[in-house]
Amino acid sequence: MSERRSRRGRGGADARIEKTIKPFAERKIPYFDIISEADYQIIEDNAETILNEIGIEFRGDEEAIQMWRDAGCTIEGERVRFPRGLCRQLIQDNAPREYTQHARNPARTTIIGGDRMVNVPAYGSPFVSSLDFERRYATLDDFQNFVKLAYMCDSLHHSGGTVCEPVDIPVNKRHLDMVYAHMKYSDKPFMASVTAPERSQDTVDMLKILFGDDFYDENGEPKTFTSSLINANSPMTFDDTMLGALKVLARNNQATVVSPFILAGAMSPVAVAGTCSQILAESMAGMAFAQLIRPGAPVVFGTFSSSISMQSGAPTFGTPEPAQILYITAGLARRLGVPFRSGGGFCASKVVDAQAAVEAANTMSHSSMAGINFMLHTAGWLEGGLVMNYEKFVIDADQIGMAQRIIGGVDMTENGQAMDAIREVGPGKHYLGCAHTQRNFKDAFYLSPLTDNNSYEQWSAEGKLTMEQRANAYWKKLLAAYEAPPLDAETDAALQAFIEKRKNEMPDEIG
């Protein structure tokens, strides 16, 4: 029975002939610290002062308050003040430095942490847009399309979570369709629903159906199948929704990505160092709480950090100060000894234009260089996250493929040194026909599926297509070529039966 369920849960992926799959990008270049050891110590000490003197509010969760009281914290209403060093000790004594997130296809099982970068689609947009239609509310069809596109893009290692909000499904039921879409239309790892504790539990229950006996390891402990977003309500607050979801996931050994949601100037100070101290304090409080729930539960130090326009109050992206925060918080995570998460292709532009390209490229390149392990919002983000855009999705996926080449370092093997080619060609000739070029030409240089490098005359003859127009054709080509990864019919039927049962148990909620 166990062996049969094991095969069924993975959807027969072991028997499939797969092309080469990279479940993460491997970093082979040094990390870059923009502040000194003494500066790190100042920020860490200030974070301890925030935790000890100011405290963090754990709202609407008496269990959380009691657990912190039992751990030796000072409690005033819902405010928790921590002994200096307690949160750091809980994390460093228990939380893993890296962890395995299992996928339905074992070839796509990834490792989050260490010298690795896992790239994940954008998350949470209520709207979608494309060159084909104006900005509109997202539907389940859009959600499924983006799951399929993420599956088809080799530079994305992860299926993501709420890639867009399918508002054509009742708000209290749509999580079931979203989780099912990740399970059905992709065999990459994915994120759990966290918008209510019971929705996190539904995710866990569906994972048990999908993986069968493989849900547990040889010691009977749950494996980790999801890495899911738990936002702090900055400044210095966790609400009962996020705490409830964190408890469900941590108790089931599912990873939580604890992320302060920061718009500097509104939710944190306008100062970079002050914002970093607050981020560290909030993140440590959440990650330490996960260790109180289940020692050893995988956690990720997360941050979403941007600045605001001091003229309008609107969020801004691709600017220098959030990049500085990225580099510093990545270093803080390495010093703490946990994986790090931040963002990817951020922009405030309303359309796929030069502003979108510049802001997204700035954020993505700094994120890659800073040492992010879990890059949420890698692809598709438009209009400050309000919109998931089809063309930008594939453009961003292309751009992160280039960034992966950069962090992969330089080939210094004998083949990379290419002395045989230099000897063969000699002075005054060319390398086009030499043996080394013939061996390496297919993958020597990154080949973008979207950029145009032809002459003006050829570009003009082919219709003078812009990058956005080429991206429009490309995402349609990917969807036309999409083939669903096989999923055992019995498992699929069991998942659909679970979804039908859960939907019948609750009335529709419109929100």
HELIX and SHEET records of a PDB file:
HELIX    1   1 SER A    2  GLY A    9  1                                   8    
HELIX    2   2 ALA A   13  ALA A   15  5                                   3    
HELIX    3   3 GLU A   37  THR A   49  1                                  13    
HELIX    4   4 ILE A   50  ILE A   54  3                                   5    
HELIX    5   5 GLU A   62  ASP A   70  1                                   9    
HELIX    6   6 LEU A   86  ASN A   94  1                                   9    
HELIX    7   7 PRO A  106  ARG A  108  5                                   3    
HELIX    8   8 LEU A  140  MET A  152  1                                  13    
HELIX    9   9 ARG A  174  TYR A  185  1                                  12    
HELIX   10  10 PRO A  197  PHE A  211  1                                  15    
HELIX   11  11 GLY A  212  PHE A  215  5                                   4    
HELIX   12  12 ASP A  240  ARG A  251  1                                  12    
HELIX   13  13 VAL A  272  ILE A  293  1                                  22    
HELIX   14  14 PRO A  320  LEU A  336  1                                  17    
HELIX   15  15 ALA A  354  ALA A  370  1                                  17    
HELIX   16  16 GLU A  383  GLY A  385  5                                   3    
HELIX   17  17 TYR A  390  ILE A  407  1                                  18    
HELIX   18  18 GLU A  414  GLN A  417  1                                   4    
HELIX   19  19 MET A  419  VAL A  425  1                                   7    
HELIX   20  20 ALA A  435  ASN A  440  1                                   6    
HELIX   21  21 TYR A  456  ALA A  461  1                                   6    
HELIX   22  22 MET A  467  ALA A  481  1                                  15    
HELIX   23  23 ALA A  489  ASN A  504  1                                  16    
SHEET    1   A 7 ALA A  25  GLU A  26  0                                        
SHEET    2   A 7 ARG A 116  ASN A 119 -1                                        
SHEET    3   A 7 PHE A 374  MET A 375  1                                        
SHEET    4   A 7 PHE A 340  SER A 342  1                                        
SHEET    5   A 7 VAL A 299  GLY A 302  1                                        
SHEET    6   A 7 ALA A 255  ALA A 264  1                                        
SHEET    7   A 7 SER A 227  ALA A 232  1                                        
SHEET    1   B 8 ALA A  25  GLU A  26  0                                        
SHEET    2   B 8 ARG A 116  ASN A 119 -1                                        
SHEET    3   B 8 PHE A 374  MET A 375  1                                        
SHEET    4   B 8 PHE A 340  SER A 342  1                                        
SHEET    5   B 8 VAL A 299  GLY A 302  1                                        
SHEET    6   B 8 ALA A 255  ALA A 264  1                                        
SHEET    7   B 8 PHE A 304  ILE A 308  1                                        
SHEET    8   B 8 PRO A 315  THR A 316 -1                                        
SHEET    1   C 4 THR A  74  GLU A  76  0                                        
SHEET    2   C 4 ARG A  79  ARG A  81 -1                                        
SHEET    3   C 4 ILE A  56  PHE A  58 -1                                        
SHEET    4   C 4 THR A 237  PHE A 238  1                                        
SHEET    1   D 2 GLU A  98  GLN A 101  0                                        
SHEET    2   D 2 THR A 110  GLY A 113 -1                                        
SHEET    1   E 4 PHE A 133  TYR A 137  0                                        
SHEET    2   E 4 PHE A 127  SER A 130 -1                                        
SHEET    3   E 4 VAL A 387  ASN A 389  1                                        
SHEET    4   E 4 TRP A 381  LEU A 382 -1                                        
END                                                                             
